[in-house]
Structure formats: structure tokens, C-alpha cells
Amino acid sequence: MAKEYWRWKEYNWQDENIDWREAETISAGVDVGSVSSQAVIMADGELFAYASMRTGSNSPKSAENVMKWCMEDTGLTIDDLHFTVGTGYGRVNVPFADKAITEIACHARGAHKMYGKTIRTLLDMGGQDCKAISVDEKGKVTNFLMNDKCAAGTGRGMEVFADLLSLPIEEIGELSFQVEEEPDPVSSTCVIFAKSEATGLLRDGWPKNKVLAAYSSAMAHRVVSLLQRIDIQEDFAITGGIAKNSGVVKRIEKELGLSALTTKYDSQIAGALGAALFGKVLCEKKRKKAAAV
Amino acid sequence: MISVGIDVGAKNINIVVLKDTELLGKGAAPSGFEAKDNADKLLNEILEECKISREDINLITATGSGRKDIDFANKKVTDVTAVTKGAISINPNIRTIIDVGAEEGRGIRLDENGKVIDFAVNEKCAAGSGAFVESMSRALEIPITEFGPLSLESDAEIPMNAQCAVFAESEVVSLVHSSTEKKDIAKAITDAIAARISSMIRKVGFESEIAVVGGVAYNVGFIRSIQDHLDREVLIPESPEYISAFGAALMSEN
């Protein structure tokens, strides 16, 4: 089988300093996206564990798999989770979730925790969509714009290019800067047409990195127009898989003349983290209600 | 008078050689990356077959998205001009032309004198062009020539959610995994492209006779779907991919 250059690494993580057995509330969030799924587990509102995997063709199964992997070596089972919130495009298909909340709300909530209260604009660059979200000081959504119709400006578009150029997707951000001079962006918006255009450039003798630079800046330009339409504020952050691609991120920053906020958290877990935060609040509400009866 | 029409498309070059209005020869080759050299070579091959020398040619007219590369052409005309000229020369009753090539879709509305009233073009997005069918036939693992006939075997109506060719490819893969039959998927794809093209045609308005030209006219599944969408019969001229080149060759008439 040919090497799959688009295939990024799946991963899980847990905080060894936290003992979940001591926690009063264990809340979880599962974000089932079109390309990747993330799970987050929080112990009393502190991040305890997370995992990220590729979404399979069966969305309930993907939700289960990513949650299982998130709980690996923690001693936790699904039954230990007090409240689980599903989000993402597959949110209604999470069999073990107590509630489903839209990914727009969850991303805003998660980013508010990850990047701090000052965040006002969030750009979530997902596998098959791209969203610009305006957030208030409480992490609530005030407006959003979304492209989920066209692969231009999405992670899937970048995967197509990684495959075309036979370069590992995790390296292409850095590689796109290894050029003698920044080329003009590719002129086609459509990923299919950009691919033919890139093939032509390679044929003309362009090095792979230069083609990558031309595509990365076209992609940056595409999402900047979305950000401008939503009236981007200075404190902005980028989440999703593309947030890990410096080739796109730095070109977005350059075009905007702004620096994106940074975080110690993994940029891909914003949706699942927001879901888990909502889960904690909902769980406490449920308990209060039960106590009142 | 010997005239030549060269249509340089995103994917293929089509050449027609005429003596006045009579067809002497025609041929096609991939545009490749050196469209000019490829067109030059193809023209020489066709001329050799018709036993005509290059000096005998009175006029060469180039059209298509790559026409600017053809520096040996005496004249250059737009795609709309060329395809309109070609279509109404074949059938003067044509009022609407649907031209679907490898990377472009075009709808042209004509008046009773064959004059262009309005037109719409999509060259930005692969959905609604031949490239869409090509990438779908890759995803389905069936040859592009079998795509149309296979889709005709199905009456299923499975809506494709994706408009984008890249997303549609993932959707097709999911359909294959969920054991949907290939003929039903092929039908869903031809319906999707017909929906895109017909919404473009509605923008310019349509009136019979309607001609479908360009390489995608060979896809019988697309023809059925577009007829269903417009609720009209359409005409498909012989060698539909040569209509623009034919029209360009006829430019010497003016």
C-alpha cells in the first residue's frame, strides 16, 4: 500500500497528577467531527485526559473508540462519567452522551478556557469546515460564519496537497517556509483545480516547498476573508487541526497584521473541552434539582 | 478556402479543419503542459491525413481557456463566441447551449437570430464540470466511459449532501462502505452535477431547442438527469466535444 502522507498521528494524554477518584464531578465531552474525533475528561473542571482519533465511517463507533482511548490506563470506565456532552457533526450519534450541544457553542466555550477571557474572535479550521466565531467575555457566541460547502480552506484540502506532494502532513507547515522567496498564491480556489494548477507548477520545475507555500498562502487568504466578514477583533485564536500548521497560521497572521493568541492546551480539543465544561455545569444543575426534590 | 479551428481546453485540445464549411479532418490530444507544442503537433498530424500543407491554410482561429498560448493562430475568439457559432451552424433552431467541459460549465441563451442574449460560466468550482465526474469515477473505481451507462441502470434517488467535489469523494467512500450499490451512487452523482448545471442554466433562462455540448455530453446518465431537471428534451450533436473547434474554424466566414 502506498504511504498515506495525509495521515496524521492519533494521540492520547492524561495528567498523572490528578486522581479522578477524589473528584466530585467527572464530566466528559466528545467532539465527533467529519474527519477527526476528540474526547476530553475533566475532574472538577480541570483537564484530566484527552484523545484524538480519525473518525471512521460509523459515527457512534468513532465516539466510543475515542472515549475508550481517552480512558486508557486511567482506570476509568464509561459508567464513572457523571455527565457526558456530545458535540460536532456526529453529536446526535454518541450513544453514551447525556446531552448534545452544537459545536459552535462548545468551541467558543472551550476556547474561552484555553485562551483566556480576552478572546473575542475564534477561527476553527476543521477537517471539512471552517468557522469564524465571535465570542463575548463570558465565552458565549455572539455571531458566527461558516464554510462547510467547499474544501478550500479546510483540513481536507491540506490533506489532498500532502498526498499530491508526498510530504507528511505534520511537516508541511515548516517546509512551506523553506523557499528562496514567497511565491504568489495559487489562483484556483477549488481544491481540485488548485491540484491541477500545482501539478503544472511542479512540471515547470517548482520545488515542492514552493508549491506548498503558494497553496498555504491561498488557504490563508481564503480564511482571512471569512474573518474580515465577521469583523475580527485583536484577541483572536485559531483552533482545529490547521492551527498546528505554522505555514497557514503565520500567513494568516501576516495578512491580518495580528498575532494569534497561544495556549498550553492542544488546539484540537477546543470543542470537546467546551462540551466537558458544559457537562460539568449541567451535572451540577441536575444534582441540585435532585436534592431539591 | 481552408480554415482551422483550435479549441484549447483545460484537459484536451480539439482541432477541426474545414474547406469552406465542409469537414476535412479533426483530431484531439491532451492539452498537457505545453499546449502550444501539442496543438502544433496535432495540427500537423491532421493535415498530413487530409493531405494538405500548412501553407494551404487561409486562417487559424483559436479558442478555449488556453487560446492565448496559440501564438501561431491568426485570430482568437472567446469560448462563448466559438461554441455558439458551432452550435447554430449545425442547428439554427438552438436557443440554449449547455457546454460542460473538463474544468468549466457554461450556459448560453440565444435569440432567434443566433445572437447571444446572456450567458453564465462556472470555472471556479469543480462541482458542475467534467472534473467532478472524473474524481467520482476514481472514488467508485469504475472507468469514466462506464459511468453514464451504469447510472442508467438505477432509479434510486439518493441525495448527495456535498456540493464540493472533494467532500463528495468522501461521501461516495461512505456510501460504498455502507454497501450502497455502485449504480445507485453513480445515479446520485449524475443527479448532483445536473442539479448544479441546471441552476446555472436557470439563471440565464432556457428555451428549446437545447443543445448539450462538451465532453460531458457523452455521459448518458448526465443527459437523463439534466432532462429530468429541466423537464425538457435536449439535443446532443455528433462529436459534441468538437463544437467549439468547429465554430472557431467557421470564424473565417465573417
Boltz contact constraints between the chains, C-beta under 6 A:
constraints:
  - contact:
      token1: [A, 57]
      token2: [B, 174]
      max_distance: 6.0
  - contact:
      token1: [A, 57]
      token2: [B, 177]
      max_distance: 6.0
  - contact:
      token1: [A, 128]
      token2: [B, 167]
      max_distance: 6.0
  - contact:
      token1: [A, 149]
      token2: [B, 163]
      max_distance: 6.0
  - contact:
      token1: [A, 150]
      token2: [B, 164]
      max_distance: 6.0
  - contact:
      token1: [A, 151]
      token2: [B, 164]
      max_distance: 6.0
  - contact:
      token1: [A, 151]
      token2: [B, 166]
      max_distance: 6.0
  - contact:
      token1: [A, 151]
      token2: [B, 167]
      max_distance: 6.0
  - contact:
      token1: [A, 156]
      token2: [B, 166]
      max_distance: 6.0
  - contact:
      token1: [A, 189]
      token2: [B, 124]
      max_distance: 6.0
  - contact:
      token1: [A, 190]
      token2: [B, 125]
      max_distance: 6.0
  - contact:
      token1: [A, 190]
      token2: [B, 126]
      max_distance: 6.0
  - contact:
      token1: [A, 191]
      token2: [B, 166]
      max_distance: 6.0
  - contact:
      token1: [A, 192]
      token2: [B, 126]
      max_distance: 6.0
  - contact:
      token1: [A, 192]
      token2: [B, 131]
      max_distance: 6.0
  - contact:
      token1: [A, 192]
      token2: [B, 165]
      max_distance: 6.0
  - contact:
      token1: [A, 200]
      token2: [B, 33]
      max_distance: 6.0
  - contact:
      token1: [A, 203]
      token2: [B, 33]
      max_distance: 6.0
